[in-house]
Amino acid sequence: MENYAVFLRGINVGGINIKMADLKSALKDQPFSQVKTLLASGNVVLQSGLTPAKVKSGFEKCLRDSFGYDAWVVVLTAGRVGELVAACPYPADDKSTHSYVTLASDAAMLDELVEAGHALDSVELTRLGPEALAWLAPAGGTLDSPFSKLTAKARYKAGTTTRNLRTLIKVKDAATSL
């Protein structure tokens, strides 16, 4: 059995509202155990004997069937989440900036985001691996930051999702303690 972190894209924003209790209930018939939801923003930790790709496809199908929307998730092992958190050069807490990590299920899509991000003079980016990119946004201005607007484009919807570094740390802690 492997410990996994599953990051859902776009729930509890933009009209797709899913209660975490309903999500957990929908997953009960899946080949997952120790399912825990975190922070009502689409973070799930679980155990499974499936590969990451099978967890992803099963999870997405369950969401589509149970909640009727085009669901996309990024699945990482607990160990990989820990590696990404450790590799992030930015602080988890800072009064002037917030640290974010954009996670991708498609490395080519993340490559494209990195290239587009480097064209923006106002963003600091650090590639953490094939599936993750760390970046900074001004405190209080995240949604207005040029890179945040870039990541929100429909082009990236199916393959990426972004989390605050503090959230990623909480998910790592929960996933490793299953």
KAGIJO-V708117 format. One record per residue. N is the residue number from 0. OMEGA is omega in whole degrees, -180 to 180 (none if undefined). Layout:
<<N OMEGA> <N OMEGA>>
//
This chain:
<<0 179> <1 173> <2 -178> <3 167> <4 179> <5 -178> <6 -179> <7 179> <8 166> <9 175> <10 -178> <11 169> <12 174> <13 175> <14 176> <15 -177> <16 180> <17 175> <18 -177> <19 176> <20 178> <21 177> <22 -180> <23 178> <24 180> <25 -177> <26 -173> <27 -180> <28 179> <29 180> <30 180> <31 174> <32 179> <33 -177> <34 177> <35 175> <36 -177> <37 165> <38 176> <39 -179> <40 175> <41 176> <42 -179> <43 171> <44 -177> <45 173> <46 177> <47 173> <48 179> <49 173> <50 176> <51 -180> <52 179> <53 175> <54 -180> <55 -177> <56 178> <57 180> <58 -180> <59 179> <60 178> <61 179> <62 -180> <63 -179> <64 -175> <65 -172> <66 172> <67 176> <68 178> <69 -174> <70 175> <71 179> <72 170> <73 -178> <74 177> <75 173> <76 178> <77 179> <78 -180> <79 176> <80 177> <81 178> <82 -180> <83 177> <84 -179> <85 -178> <86 -177> <87 -177> <88 -175> <89 -179> <90 177> <91 180> <92 178> <93 -177> <94 -175> <95 -180> <96 174> <97 -179> <98 -180> <99 174> <100 174> <101 -179> <102 -178> <103 172> <104 -178> <105 -177> <106 179> <107 178> <108 178> <109 175> <110 180> <111 178> <112 179> <113 -180> <114 179> <115 179> <116 178> <117 177> <118 176> <119 -177> <120 -169> <121 -177> <122 174> <123 -177> <124 173> <125 177> <126 -179> <127 -178> <128 -177> <129 -176> <130 -175> <131 -179> <132 177> <133 179> <134 -179> <135 174> <136 178> <137 177> <138 180> <139 -178> <140 -175> <141 -176> <142 178> <143 -178> <144 -178> <145 -179> <146 176> <147 178> <148 178> <149 -178> <150 -179> <151 -178> <152 -178> <153 -180> <154 -174> <155 -174> <156 -174> <157 -173> <158 -177> <159 170> <160 -175> <161 176> <162 170> <163 -179> <164 178> <165 177> <166 180> <167 178> <168 179> <169 179> <170 178> <171 -179> <172 -180> <173 -178> <174 -178> <175 -178> <176 180> <177 none>>
//
